[in-house]
Amino acid sequence: MEAERIPDILQAAGHPTRLDVLRLLSKEPQGLASGEIARRLNVVQNTISPHLAKLLAAGLVTATRSGTTIRYRLERTTTSCAGAFLTSL
């Protein structure tokens, strides 16, 4: 991973709601739809979309469309690389 990406990754993960999304997705290898993420976190659905977009842009989650549903999954390669970078400090 390029060190230049670390600030964006940390900024994306640093918001409490986005951190909750990452924790939730870490327990769901098949991923979850945004509505289910919002329901489980007790967050209004229309507020979860910007958080998911920020996590997508940082490479912390991936999105897969199946019909009209988009499933979000934790991108473990990015989280592992970011964790390794932080550990090396």
PDB file of N, CA, C and O in Angstrom:
ATOM      1  N   MET A   1       0.845  -1.183   0.000  1.00  0.00           N
ATOM      2  CA  MET A   1       0.000   0.000   0.000  1.00  0.00           C
ATOM      3  C   MET A   1       0.884   1.237   0.000  1.00  0.00           C
ATOM      4  O   MET A   1       1.935   1.276   0.639  1.00  0.00           O
ATOM      5  N   GLU A   2       0.442   2.216  -0.712  1.00  0.00           N
ATOM      6  CA  GLU A   2       1.173   3.466  -0.788  1.00  0.00           C
ATOM      7  C   GLU A   2       0.905   4.292   0.466  1.00  0.00           C
ATOM      8  O   GLU A   2      -0.243   4.467   0.874  1.00  0.00           O
ATOM      9  N   ALA A   3       1.958   4.786   1.059  1.00  0.00           N
ATOM     10  CA  ALA A   3       1.840   5.561   2.300  1.00  0.00           C
ATOM     11  C   ALA A   3       0.964   6.806   2.121  1.00  0.00           C
ATOM     12  O   ALA A   3       0.369   7.291   3.082  1.00  0.00           O
ATOM     13  N   GLU A   4       0.888   7.317   0.892  1.00  0.00           N
ATOM     14  CA  GLU A   4       0.076   8.523   0.648  1.00  0.00           C
ATOM     15  C   GLU A   4      -1.411   8.271   0.899  1.00  0.00           C
ATOM     16  O   GLU A   4      -2.167   9.206   1.164  1.00  0.00           O
ATOM     17  N   ARG A   5      -1.826   7.009   0.814  1.00  0.00           N
ATOM     18  CA  ARG A   5      -3.247   6.681   1.003  1.00  0.00           C
ATOM     19  C   ARG A   5      -3.645   6.615   2.474  1.00  0.00           C
ATOM     20  O   ARG A   5      -4.829   6.696   2.799  1.00  0.00           O
ATOM     21  N   ILE A   6      -2.674   6.470   3.358  1.00  0.00           N
ATOM     22  CA  ILE A   6      -2.963   6.279   4.778  1.00  0.00           C
ATOM     23  C   ILE A   6      -3.809   7.419   5.369  1.00  0.00           C
ATOM     24  O   ILE A   6      -4.775   7.124   6.072  1.00  0.00           O
ATOM     25  N   PRO A   7      -3.504   8.692   5.126  1.00  0.00           N
ATOM     26  CA  PRO A   7      -4.351   9.749   5.692  1.00  0.00           C
ATOM     27  C   PRO A   7      -5.825   9.650   5.279  1.00  0.00           C
ATOM     28  O   PRO A   7      -6.716   9.863   6.102  1.00  0.00           O
ATOM     29  N   ASP A   8      -6.079   9.327   4.009  1.00  0.00           N
ATOM     30  CA  ASP A   8      -7.466   9.185   3.542  1.00  0.00           C
ATOM     31  C   ASP A   8      -8.156   8.009   4.222  1.00  0.00           C
ATOM     32  O   ASP A   8      -9.327   8.088   4.592  1.00  0.00           O
ATOM     33  N   ILE A   9      -7.415   6.922   4.378  1.00  0.00           N
ATOM     34  CA  ILE A   9      -7.975   5.737   5.032  1.00  0.00           C
ATOM     35  C   ILE A   9      -8.307   6.038   6.486  1.00  0.00           C
ATOM     36  O   ILE A   9      -9.386   5.694   6.969  1.00  0.00           O
ATOM     37  N   LEU A  10      -7.377   6.678   7.179  1.00  0.00           N
ATOM     38  CA  LEU A  10      -7.604   7.005   8.591  1.00  0.00           C
ATOM     39  C   LEU A  10      -8.743   8.012   8.763  1.00  0.00           C
ATOM     40  O   LEU A  10      -9.533   7.916   9.702  1.00  0.00           O
ATOM     41  N   GLN A  11      -8.815   8.971   7.851  1.00  0.00           N
ATOM     42  CA  GLN A  11      -9.902   9.950   7.924  1.00  0.00           C
ATOM     43  C   GLN A  11     -11.251   9.265   7.718  1.00  0.00           C
ATOM     44  O   GLN A  11     -12.214   9.554   8.429  1.00  0.00           O
ATOM     45  N   ALA A  12     -11.319   8.368   6.754  1.00  0.00           N
ATOM     46  CA  ALA A  12     -12.575   7.663   6.490  1.00  0.00           C
ATOM     47  C   ALA A  12     -12.974   6.790   7.673  1.00  0.00           C
ATOM     48  O   ALA A  12     -14.145   6.747   8.050  1.00  0.00           O
ATOM     49  N   ALA A  13     -12.015   6.105   8.251  1.00  0.00           N
ATOM     50  CA  ALA A  13     -12.310   5.200   9.368  1.00  0.00           C
ATOM     51  C   ALA A  13     -12.513   5.951  10.676  1.00  0.00           C
ATOM     52  O   ALA A  13     -13.051   5.395  11.634  1.00  0.00           O
ATOM     53  N   GLY A  14     -12.087   7.214  10.724  1.00  0.00           N
ATOM     54  CA  GLY A  14     -12.100   7.960  11.972  1.00  0.00           C
ATOM     55  C   GLY A  14     -13.454   8.461  12.445  1.00  0.00           C
ATOM     56  O   GLY A  14     -13.576   8.875  13.598  1.00  0.00           O
ATOM     57  N   HIS A  15     -14.448   8.439  11.617  1.00  0.00           N
ATOM     58  CA  HIS A  15     -15.782   8.898  12.021  1.00  0.00           C
ATOM     59  C   HIS A  15     -16.478   7.777  12.789  1.00  0.00           C
ATOM     60  O   HIS A  15     -16.418   6.623  12.363  1.00  0.00           O
ATOM     61  N   PRO A  16     -17.135   8.080  13.905  1.00  0.00           N
ATOM     62  CA  PRO A  16     -17.761   7.024  14.716  1.00  0.00           C
ATOM     63  C   PRO A  16     -18.734   6.122  13.951  1.00  0.00           C
ATOM     64  O   PRO A  16     -18.722   4.906  14.141  1.00  0.00           O
ATOM     65  N   THR A  17     -19.562   6.694  13.102  1.00  0.00           N
ATOM     66  CA  THR A  17     -20.525   5.876  12.353  1.00  0.00           C
ATOM     67  C   THR A  17     -19.794   4.985  11.347  1.00  0.00           C
ATOM     68  O   THR A  17     -20.128   3.809  11.202  1.00  0.00           O
ATOM     69  N   ARG A  18     -18.806   5.540  10.659  1.00  0.00           N
ATOM     70  CA  ARG A  18     -18.063   4.733   9.694  1.00  0.00           C
ATOM     71  C   ARG A  18     -17.267   3.630  10.384  1.00  0.00           C
ATOM     72  O   ARG A  18     -17.141   2.529   9.850  1.00  0.00           O
ATOM     73  N   LEU A  19     -16.738   3.915  11.552  1.00  0.00           N
ATOM     74  CA  LEU A  19     -16.042   2.885  12.317  1.00  0.00           C
ATOM     75  C   LEU A  19     -17.014   1.781  12.720  1.00  0.00           C
ATOM     76  O   LEU A  19     -16.660   0.602  12.689  1.00  0.00           O
ATOM     77  N   ASP A  20     -18.232   2.151  13.098  1.00  0.00           N
ATOM     78  CA  ASP A  20     -19.266   1.155  13.411  1.00  0.00           C
ATOM     79  C   ASP A  20     -19.599   0.305  12.187  1.00  0.00           C
ATOM     80  O   ASP A  20     -19.805  -0.903  12.306  1.00  0.00           O
ATOM     81  N   VAL A  21     -19.652   0.933  11.014  1.00  0.00           N
ATOM     82  CA  VAL A  21     -19.916   0.187   9.774  1.00  0.00           C
ATOM     83  C   VAL A  21     -18.802  -0.835   9.536  1.00  0.00           C
ATOM     84  O   VAL A  21     -19.076  -1.987   9.201  1.00  0.00           O
ATOM     85  N   LEU A  22     -17.560  -0.417   9.707  1.00  0.00           N
ATOM     86  CA  LEU A  22     -16.431  -1.328   9.511  1.00  0.00           C
ATOM     87  C   LEU A  22     -16.481  -2.497  10.493  1.00  0.00           C
ATOM     88  O   LEU A  22     -16.246  -3.644  10.113  1.00  0.00           O
ATOM     89  N   ARG A  23     -16.785  -2.203  11.746  1.00  0.00           N
ATOM     90  CA  ARG A  23     -16.907  -3.270  12.747  1.00  0.00           C
ATOM     91  C   ARG A  23     -18.013  -4.251  12.367  1.00  0.00           C
ATOM     92  O   ARG A  23     -17.836  -5.466  12.461  1.00  0.00           O
ATOM     93  N   LEU A  24     -19.146  -3.720  11.940  1.00  0.00           N
ATOM     94  CA  LEU A  24     -20.269  -4.570  11.556  1.00  0.00           C
ATOM     95  C   LEU A  24     -19.895  -5.440  10.356  1.00  0.00           C
ATOM     96  O   LEU A  24     -20.137  -6.647  10.362  1.00  0.00           O
ATOM     97  N   LEU A  25     -19.310  -4.832   9.333  1.00  0.00           N
ATOM     98  CA  LEU A  25     -18.960  -5.587   8.133  1.00  0.00           C
ATOM     99  C   LEU A  25     -17.856  -6.608   8.395  1.00  0.00           C
ATOM    100  O   LEU A  25     -17.749  -7.599   7.672  1.00  0.00           O
ATOM    101  N   SER A  26     -17.046  -6.382   9.405  1.00  0.00           N
ATOM    102  CA  SER A  26     -15.987  -7.349   9.728  1.00  0.00           C
ATOM    103  C   SER A  26     -16.564  -8.677  10.198  1.00  0.00           C
ATOM    104  O   SER A  26     -15.890  -9.707  10.162  1.00  0.00           O
ATOM    105  N   LYS A  27     -17.815  -8.643  10.637  1.00  0.00           N
ATOM    106  CA  LYS A  27     -18.492  -9.852  11.123  1.00  0.00           C
ATOM    107  C   LYS A  27     -19.426 -10.454  10.079  1.00  0.00           C
ATOM    108  O   LYS A  27     -20.095 -11.454  10.340  1.00  0.00           O
ATOM    109  N   GLU A  28     -19.471  -9.842   8.896  1.00  0.00           N
ATOM    110  CA  GLU A  28     -20.390 -10.268   7.837  1.00  0.00           C
ATOM    111  C   GLU A  28     -19.626 -10.499   6.540  1.00  0.00           C
ATOM    112  O   GLU A  28     -19.618  -9.627   5.671  1.00  0.00           O
ATOM    113  N   PRO A  29     -18.976 -11.666   6.387  1.00  0.00           N
ATOM    114  CA  PRO A  29     -18.159 -11.895   5.186  1.00  0.00           C
ATOM    115  C   PRO A  29     -18.938 -11.836   3.877  1.00  0.00           C
ATOM    116  O   PRO A  29     -18.355 -11.551   2.831  1.00  0.00           O
ATOM    117  N   GLN A  30     -20.225 -12.095   3.912  1.00  0.00           N
ATOM    118  CA  GLN A  30     -21.036 -12.016   2.695  1.00  0.00           C
ATOM    119  C   GLN A  30     -21.475 -10.590   2.395  1.00  0.00           C
ATOM    120  O   GLN A  30     -22.031 -10.316   1.332  1.00  0.00           O
ATOM    121  N   GLY A  31     -21.226  -9.690   3.329  1.00  0.00           N
ATOM    122  CA  GLY A  31     -21.600  -8.295   3.149  1.00  0.00           C
ATOM    123  C   GLY A  31     -23.054  -8.041   3.514  1.00  0.00           C
ATOM    124  O   GLY A  31     -23.811  -8.964   3.812  1.00  0.00           O
ATOM    125  N   LEU A  32     -23.418  -6.784   3.485  1.00  0.00           N
ATOM    126  CA  LEU A  32     -24.777  -6.356   3.827  1.00  0.00           C
ATOM    127  C   LEU A  32     -25.206  -5.226   2.904  1.00  0.00           C
ATOM    128  O   LEU A  32     -24.381  -4.454   2.416  1.00  0.00           O
ATOM    129  N   ALA A  33     -26.504  -5.145   2.675  1.00  0.00           N
ATOM    130  CA  ALA A  33     -27.074  -4.023   1.930  1.00  0.00           C
ATOM    131  C   ALA A  33     -27.104  -2.795   2.839  1.00  0.00           C
ATOM    132  O   ALA A  33     -27.113  -2.923   4.063  1.00  0.00           O
ATOM    133  N   SER A  34     -27.119  -1.625   2.243  1.00  0.00           N
ATOM    134  CA  SER A  34     -27.086  -0.392   3.033  1.00  0.00           C
ATOM    135  C   SER A  34     -28.266  -0.292   3.996  1.00  0.00           C
ATOM    136  O   SER A  34     -28.108   0.175   5.124  1.00  0.00           O
ATOM    137  N   GLY A  35     -29.437  -0.725   3.560  1.00  0.00           N
ATOM    138  CA  GLY A  35     -30.602  -0.685   4.446  1.00  0.00           C
ATOM    139  C   GLY A  35     -30.417  -1.551   5.684  1.00  0.00           C
ATOM    140  O   GLY A  35     -30.827  -1.172   6.781  1.00  0.00           O
ATOM    141  N   GLU A  36     -29.801  -2.706   5.508  1.00  0.00           N
ATOM    142  CA  GLU A  36     -29.541  -3.594   6.632  1.00  0.00           C
ATOM    143  C   GLU A  36     -28.468  -3.007   7.546  1.00  0.00           C
ATOM    144  O   GLU A  36     -28.562  -3.127   8.768  1.00  0.00           O
ATOM    145  N   ILE A  37     -27.462  -2.382   6.970  1.00  0.00           N
ATOM    146  CA  ILE A  37     -26.440  -1.720   7.775  1.00  0.00           C
ATOM    147  C   ILE A  37     -27.079  -0.631   8.625  1.00  0.00           C
ATOM    148  O   ILE A  37     -26.829  -0.542   9.827  1.00  0.00           O
ATOM    149  N   ALA A  38     -27.904   0.196   7.993  1.00  0.00           N
ATOM    150  CA  ALA A  38     -28.584   1.276   8.710  1.00  0.00           C
ATOM    151  C   ALA A  38     -29.466   0.717   9.827  1.00  0.00           C
ATOM    152  O   ALA A  38     -29.472   1.247  10.938  1.00  0.00           O
ATOM    153  N   ARG A  39     -30.204  -0.344   9.535  1.00  0.00           N
ATOM    154  CA  ARG A  39     -31.098  -0.933  10.537  1.00  0.00           C
ATOM    155  C   ARG A  39     -30.308  -1.455  11.732  1.00  0.00           C
ATOM    156  O   ARG A  39     -30.663  -1.194  12.881  1.00  0.00           O
ATOM    157  N   ARG A  40     -29.247  -2.185  11.456  1.00  0.00           N
ATOM    158  CA  ARG A  40     -28.461  -2.775  12.548  1.00  0.00           C
ATOM    159  C   ARG A  40     -27.743  -1.735  13.397  1.00  0.00           C
ATOM    160  O   ARG A  40     -27.520  -1.938  14.590  1.00  0.00           O
ATOM    161  N   LEU A  41     -27.388  -0.627  12.773  1.00  0.00           N
ATOM    162  CA  LEU A  41     -26.710   0.435  13.517  1.00  0.00           C
ATOM    163  C   LEU A  41     -27.671   1.480  14.073  1.00  0.00           C
ATOM    164  O   LEU A  41     -27.259   2.433  14.734  1.00  0.00           O
ATOM    165  N   ASN A  42     -28.954   1.285  13.793  1.00  0.00           N
ATOM    166  CA  ASN A  42     -29.990   2.216  14.247  1.00  0.00           C
ATOM    167  C   ASN A  42     -29.695   3.639  13.742  1.00  0.00           C
ATOM    168  O   ASN A  42     -29.724   4.612  14.495  1.00  0.00           O
ATOM    169  N   VAL A  43     -29.411   3.713  12.436  1.00  0.00           N
ATOM    170  CA  VAL A  43     -29.115   4.973  11.763  1.00  0.00           C
ATOM    171  C   VAL A  43     -30.134   5.144  10.644  1.00  0.00           C
ATOM    172  O   VAL A  43     -30.537   4.163  10.019  1.00  0.00           O
ATOM    173  N   VAL A  44     -30.549   6.362  10.389  1.00  0.00           N
ATOM    174  CA  VAL A  44     -31.474   6.637   9.297  1.00  0.00           C
ATOM    175  C   VAL A  44     -30.808   6.263   7.977  1.00  0.00           C
ATOM    176  O   VAL A  44     -29.649   6.604   7.739  1.00  0.00           O
ATOM    177  N   GLN A  45     -31.550   5.557   7.121  1.00  0.00           N
ATOM    178  CA  GLN A  45     -30.979   5.035   5.872  1.00  0.00           C
ATOM    179  C   GLN A  45     -30.332   6.103   5.010  1.00  0.00           C
ATOM    180  O   GLN A  45     -29.247   5.880   4.474  1.00  0.00           O
ATOM    181  N   ASN A  46     -30.971   7.259   4.860  1.00  0.00           N
ATOM    182  CA  ASN A  46     -30.394   8.260   3.950  1.00  0.00           C
ATOM    183  C   ASN A  46     -29.114   8.884   4.500  1.00  0.00           C
ATOM    184  O   ASN A  46     -28.409   9.568   3.758  1.00  0.00           O
ATOM    185  N   THR A  47     -28.793   8.671   5.773  1.00  0.00           N
ATOM    186  CA  THR A  47     -27.530   9.176   6.305  1.00  0.00           C
ATOM    187  C   THR A  47     -26.396   8.157   6.155  1.00  0.00           C
ATOM    188  O   THR A  47     -25.226   8.522   6.271  1.00  0.00           O
ATOM    189  N   ILE A  48     -26.719   6.901   5.902  1.00  0.00           N
ATOM    190  CA  ILE A  48     -25.675   5.884   5.790  1.00  0.00           C
ATOM    191  C   ILE A  48     -24.976   5.948   4.429  1.00  0.00           C
ATOM    192  O   ILE A  48     -23.796   5.613   4.327  1.00  0.00           O
ATOM    193  N   SER A  49     -25.679   6.368   3.404  1.00  0.00           N
ATOM    194  CA  SER A  49     -25.102   6.408   2.049  1.00  0.00           C
ATOM    195  C   SER A  49     -23.838   7.259   1.948  1.00  0.00           C
ATOM    196  O   SER A  49     -22.859   6.796   1.363  1.00  0.00           O
ATOM    197  N   PRO A  50     -23.810   8.475   2.485  1.00  0.00           N
ATOM    198  CA  PRO A  50     -22.556   9.251   2.408  1.00  0.00           C
ATOM    199  C   PRO A  50     -21.402   8.581   3.156  1.00  0.00           C
ATOM    200  O   PRO A  50     -20.248   8.680   2.739  1.00  0.00           O
ATOM    201  N   HIS A  51     -21.709   7.910   4.244  1.00  0.00           N
ATOM    202  CA  HIS A  51     -20.670   7.198   4.991  1.00  0.00           C
ATOM    203  C   HIS A  51     -20.114   6.040   4.160  1.00  0.00           C
ATOM    204  O   HIS A  51     -18.902   5.827   4.120  1.00  0.00           O
ATOM    205  N   LEU A  52     -20.991   5.301   3.506  1.00  0.00           N
ATOM    206  CA  LEU A  52     -20.552   4.200   2.657  1.00  0.00           C
ATOM    207  C   LEU A  52     -19.736   4.720   1.477  1.00  0.00           C
ATOM    208  O   LEU A  52     -18.751   4.097   1.081  1.00  0.00           O
ATOM    209  N   ALA A  53     -20.139   5.847   0.920  1.00  0.00           N
ATOM    210  CA  ALA A  53     -19.395   6.437  -0.200  1.00  0.00           C
ATOM    211  C   ALA A  53     -17.976   6.818   0.231  1.00  0.00           C
ATOM    212  O   ALA A  53     -17.023   6.615  -0.521  1.00  0.00           O
ATOM    213  N   LYS A  54     -17.839   7.363   1.424  1.00  0.00           N
ATOM    214  CA  LYS A  54     -16.514   7.741   1.937  1.00  0.00           C
ATOM    215  C   LYS A  54     -15.648   6.492   2.153  1.00  0.00           C
ATOM    216  O   LYS A  54     -14.459   6.497   1.834  1.00  0.00           O
ATOM    217  N   LEU A  55     -16.245   5.428   2.693  1.00  0.00           N
ATOM    218  CA  LEU A  55     -15.515   4.181   2.908  1.00  0.00           C
ATOM    219  C   LEU A  55     -15.121   3.542   1.577  1.00  0.00           C
ATOM    220  O   LEU A  55     -14.031   2.984   1.454  1.00  0.00           O
ATOM    221  N   LEU A  56     -15.999   3.624   0.589  1.00  0.00           N
ATOM    222  CA  LEU A  56     -15.681   3.121  -0.755  1.00  0.00           C
ATOM    223  C   LEU A  56     -14.514   3.888  -1.373  1.00  0.00           C
ATOM    224  O   LEU A  56     -13.592   3.292  -1.928  1.00  0.00           O
ATOM    225  N   ALA A  57     -14.566   5.205  -1.272  1.00  0.00           N
ATOM    226  CA  ALA A  57     -13.516   6.049  -1.856  1.00  0.00           C
ATOM    227  C   ALA A  57     -12.152   5.762  -1.229  1.00  0.00           C
ATOM    228  O   ALA A  57     -11.122   5.852  -1.897  1.00  0.00           O
ATOM    229  N   ALA A  58     -12.155   5.418   0.052  1.00  0.00           N
ATOM    230  CA  ALA A  58     -10.902   5.116   0.753  1.00  0.00           C
ATOM    231  C   ALA A  58     -10.445   3.681   0.514  1.00  0.00           C
ATOM    232  O   ALA A  58      -9.336   3.311   0.900  1.00  0.00           O
ATOM    233  N   GLY A  59     -11.285   2.878  -0.116  1.00  0.00           N
ATOM    234  CA  GLY A  59     -10.935   1.489  -0.373  1.00  0.00           C
ATOM    235  C   GLY A  59     -11.139   0.569   0.808  1.00  0.00           C
ATOM    236  O   GLY A  59     -10.638  -0.556   0.814  1.00  0.00           O
ATOM    237  N   LEU A  60     -11.873   1.032   1.815  1.00  0.00           N
ATOM    238  CA  LEU A  60     -12.110   0.217   3.006  1.00  0.00           C
ATOM    239  C   LEU A  60     -13.250  -0.777   2.837  1.00  0.00           C
ATOM    240  O   LEU A  60     -13.322  -1.774   3.556  1.00  0.00           O
ATOM    241  N   VAL A  61     -14.135  -0.507   1.892  1.00  0.00           N
ATOM    242  CA  VAL A  61     -15.217  -1.437   1.575  1.00  0.00           C
ATOM    243  C   VAL A  61     -15.318  -1.576   0.062  1.00  0.00           C
ATOM    244  O   VAL A  61     -14.849  -0.723  -0.691  1.00  0.00           O
ATOM    245  N   THR A  62     -15.933  -2.659  -0.360  1.00  0.00           N
ATOM    246  CA  THR A  62     -16.251  -2.851  -1.766  1.00  0.00           C
ATOM    247  C   THR A  62     -17.764  -2.941  -1.884  1.00  0.00           C
ATOM    248  O   THR A  62     -18.458  -3.227  -0.907  1.00  0.00           O
ATOM    249  N   ALA A  63     -18.265  -2.697  -3.077  1.00  0.00           N
ATOM    250  CA  ALA A  63     -19.700  -2.764  -3.329  1.00  0.00           C
ATOM    251  C   ALA A  63     -19.945  -3.668  -4.526  1.00  0.00           C
ATOM    252  O   ALA A  63     -19.293  -3.544  -5.563  1.00  0.00           O
ATOM    253  N   THR A  64     -20.896  -4.577  -4.365  1.00  0.00           N
ATOM    254  CA  THR A  64     -21.256  -5.497  -5.432  1.00  0.00           C
ATOM    255  C   THR A  64     -22.756  -5.397  -5.672  1.00  0.00           C
ATOM    256  O   THR A  64     -23.555  -5.569  -4.752  1.00  0.00           O
ATOM    257  N   ARG A  65     -23.128  -5.118  -6.916  1.00  0.00           N
ATOM    258  CA  ARG A  65     -24.546  -5.002  -7.257  1.00  0.00           C
ATOM    259  C   ARG A  65     -25.089  -6.363  -7.668  1.00  0.00           C
ATOM    260  O   ARG A  65     -24.464  -7.104  -8.428  1.00  0.00           O
ATOM    261  N   SER A  66     -26.272  -6.669  -7.142  1.00  0.00           N
ATOM    262  CA  SER A  66     -27.014  -7.874  -7.524  1.00  0.00           C
ATOM    263  C   SER A  66     -28.457  -7.438  -7.733  1.00  0.00           C
ATOM    264  O   SER A  66     -29.218  -7.297  -6.776  1.00  0.00           O
ATOM    265  N   GLY A  67     -28.822  -7.228  -8.976  1.00  0.00           N
ATOM    266  CA  GLY A  67     -30.156  -6.691  -9.258  1.00  0.00           C
ATOM    267  C   GLY A  67     -30.222  -5.256  -8.776  1.00  0.00           C
ATOM    268  O   GLY A  67     -29.431  -4.412  -9.197  1.00  0.00           O
ATOM    269  N   THR A  68     -31.170  -4.984  -7.889  1.00  0.00           N
ATOM    270  CA  THR A  68     -31.308  -3.632  -7.359  1.00  0.00           C
ATOM    271  C   THR A  68     -30.599  -3.453  -6.024  1.00  0.00           C
ATOM    272  O   THR A  68     -30.597  -2.360  -5.458  1.00  0.00           O
ATOM    273  N   THR A  69     -30.003  -4.522  -5.525  1.00  0.00           N
ATOM    274  CA  THR A  69     -29.347  -4.480  -4.219  1.00  0.00           C
ATOM    275  C   THR A  69     -27.843  -4.333  -4.378  1.00  0.00           C
ATOM    276  O   THR A  69     -27.228  -4.982  -5.224  1.00  0.00           O
ATOM    277  N   ILE A  70     -27.262  -3.475  -3.558  1.00  0.00           N
ATOM    278  CA  ILE A  70     -25.814  -3.330  -3.495  1.00  0.00           C
ATOM    279  C   ILE A  70     -25.368  -3.836  -2.136  1.00  0.00           C
ATOM    280  O   ILE A  70     -25.818  -3.350  -1.098  1.00  0.00           O
ATOM    281  N   ARG A  71     -24.472  -4.823  -2.155  1.00  0.00           N
ATOM    282  CA  ARG A  71     -23.933  -5.384  -0.917  1.00  0.00           C
ATOM    283  C   ARG A  71     -22.544  -4.800  -0.681  1.00  0.00           C
ATOM    284  O   ARG A  71     -21.704  -4.751  -1.580  1.00  0.00           O
ATOM    285  N   TYR A  72     -22.333  -4.367   0.540  1.00  0.00           N
ATOM    286  CA  TYR A  72     -21.060  -3.793   0.940  1.00  0.00           C
ATOM    287  C   TYR A  72     -20.294  -4.808   1.774  1.00  0.00           C
ATOM    288  O   TYR A  72     -20.848  -5.455   2.663  1.00  0.00           O
ATOM    289  N   ARG A  73     -19.005  -4.931   1.467  1.00  0.00           N
ATOM    290  CA  ARG A  73     -18.128  -5.864   2.187  1.00  0.00           C
ATOM    291  C   ARG A  73     -16.872  -5.134   2.632  1.00  0.00           C
ATOM    292  O   ARG A  73     -16.407  -4.205   1.973  1.00  0.00           O
ATOM    293  N   LEU A  74     -16.339  -5.569   3.752  1.00  0.00           N
ATOM    294  CA  LEU A  74     -15.073  -5.033   4.233  1.00  0.00           C
ATOM    295  C   LEU A  74     -13.962  -5.451   3.278  1.00  0.00           C
ATOM    296  O   LEU A  74     -13.892  -6.610   2.869  1.00  0.00           O
ATOM    297  N   GLU A  75     -13.108  -4.520   2.928  1.00  0.00           N
ATOM    298  CA  GLU A  75     -11.959  -4.810   2.069  1.00  0.00           C
ATOM    299  C   GLU A  75     -10.765  -5.104   2.976  1.00  0.00           C
ATOM    300  O   GLU A  75     -10.054  -4.197   3.409  1.00  0.00           O
ATOM    301  N   ARG A  76     -10.567  -6.376   3.248  1.00  0.00           N
ATOM    302  CA  ARG A  76      -9.557  -6.796   4.222  1.00  0.00           C
ATOM    303  C   ARG A  76      -8.134  -6.495   3.773  1.00  0.00           C
ATOM    304  O   ARG A  76      -7.256  -6.306   4.616  1.00  0.00           O
ATOM    305  N   THR A  77      -7.886  -6.445   2.490  1.00  0.00           N
ATOM    306  CA  THR A  77      -6.536  -6.119   2.033  1.00  0.00           C
ATOM    307  C   THR A  77      -6.154  -4.715   2.487  1.00  0.00           C
ATOM    308  O   THR A  77      -5.048  -4.495   2.981  1.00  0.00           O
ATOM    309  N   THR A  78      -7.065  -3.777   2.319  1.00  0.00           N
ATOM    310  CA  THR A  78      -6.796  -2.394   2.723  1.00  0.00           C
ATOM    311  C   THR A  78      -6.653  -2.288   4.230  1.00  0.00           C
ATOM    312  O   THR A  78      -5.729  -1.637   4.717  1.00  0.00           O
ATOM    313  N   THR A  79      -7.551  -2.915   4.976  1.00  0.00           N
ATOM    314  CA  THR A  79      -7.472  -2.814   6.435  1.00  0.00           C
ATOM    315  C   THR A  79      -6.202  -3.474   6.958  1.00  0.00           C
ATOM    316  O   THR A  79      -5.590  -2.971   7.900  1.00  0.00           O
ATOM    317  N   SER A  80      -5.801  -4.581   6.368  1.00  0.00           N
ATOM    318  CA  SER A  80      -4.572  -5.266   6.798  1.00  0.00           C
ATOM    319  C   SER A  80      -3.339  -4.415   6.508  1.00  0.00           C
ATOM    320  O   SER A  80      -2.451  -4.289   7.350  1.00  0.00           O
ATOM    321  N   CYS A  81      -3.293  -3.840   5.322  1.00  0.00           N
ATOM    322  CA  CYS A  81      -2.151  -3.001   4.950  1.00  0.00           C
ATOM    323  C   CYS A  81      -2.075  -1.762   5.834  1.00  0.00           C
ATOM    324  O   CYS A  81      -0.993  -1.383   6.284  1.00  0.00           O
ATOM    325  N   ALA A  82      -3.218  -1.132   6.083  1.00  0.00           N
ATOM    326  CA  ALA A  82      -3.228   0.047   6.944  1.00  0.00           C
ATOM    327  C   ALA A  82      -2.800  -0.319   8.365  1.00  0.00           C
ATOM    328  O   ALA A  82      -2.055   0.423   9.005  1.00  0.00           O
ATOM    329  N   GLY A  83      -3.270  -1.453   8.850  1.00  0.00           N
ATOM    330  CA  GLY A  83      -2.869  -1.915  10.181  1.00  0.00           C
ATOM    331  C   GLY A  83      -1.380  -2.207  10.251  1.00  0.00           C
ATOM    332  O   GLY A  83      -0.726  -1.871  11.238  1.00  0.00           O
ATOM    333  N   ALA A  84      -0.848  -2.822   9.226  1.00  0.00           N
ATOM    334  CA  ALA A  84       0.585  -3.105   9.185  1.00  0.00           C
ATOM    335  C   ALA A  84       1.397  -1.809   9.161  1.00  0.00           C
ATOM    336  O   ALA A  84       2.440  -1.708   9.808  1.00  0.00           O
ATOM    337  N   PHE A  85       0.911  -0.828   8.414  1.00  0.00           N
ATOM    338  CA  PHE A  85       1.599   0.457   8.360  1.00  0.00           C
ATOM    339  C   PHE A  85       1.635   1.099   9.739  1.00  0.00           C
ATOM    340  O   PHE A  85       2.683   1.568  10.181  1.00  0.00           O
ATOM    341  N   LEU A  86       0.489   1.121  10.421  1.00  0.00           N
ATOM    342  CA  LEU A  86       0.436   1.723  11.753  1.00  0.00           C
ATOM    343  C   LEU A  86       1.304   0.976  12.749  1.00  0.00           C
ATOM    344  O   LEU A  86       1.952   1.590  13.598  1.00  0.00           O
ATOM    345  N   THR A  87       1.318  -0.343  12.649  1.00  0.00           N
ATOM    346  CA  THR A  87       2.135  -1.157  13.549  1.00  0.00           C
ATOM    347  C   THR A  87       3.627  -0.877  13.349  1.00  0.00           C
ATOM    348  O   THR A  87       4.413  -0.959  14.293  1.00  0.00           O
ATOM    349  N   SER A  88       4.005  -0.550  12.126  1.00  0.00           N
ATOM    350  CA  SER A  88       5.427  -0.311  11.833  1.00  0.00           C
ATOM    351  C   SER A  88       5.941   1.013  12.365  1.00  0.00           C
ATOM    352  O   SER A  88       7.149   1.254  12.356  1.00  0.00           O
ATOM    353  N   LEU A  89       5.052   1.872  12.828  1.00  0.00           N
ATOM    354  CA  LEU A  89       5.492   3.202  13.313  1.00  0.00           C
ATOM    355  C   LEU A  89       6.213   3.083  14.644  1.00  0.00           C
ATOM    356  O   LEU A  89       6.651   4.090  15.200  1.00  0.00           O
TER     357      LEU A  89
END
